[in-house]
């Protein structure tokens, strides 16, 4: 019995570490893409190709849209995590591994 539990914890930790590393890399890629979009908008406006309504971003319009998307992602992610953590040994290893992978990966 203990070999089975320790195997689940160990494999959960390895999978969690890999998922944590991938999540960190994906978040960094998304941040880079957002920065490139804003830099491109600034460049195009500076050269007179487009006119950007920066007041939209200052007034919170973008914040409302982003919070709606973030809320959807959080709900979806929470459901996935809860379903995965129902198997406690693998879930415990996964959680620890994901935290370690996200911070160290």
Buried (B, 14 or more C-beta within 10 A) or exposed (E): EEEEBEEBBBBBBBBBBBBBBBBBEEEEEEEEEEEEEEEEBEEEEEEEEEEEEEEEEEEEEEEEEEEEEEEEEEEEEEEEBEEBBEEEBBBBBBBBBBEBBBEEB
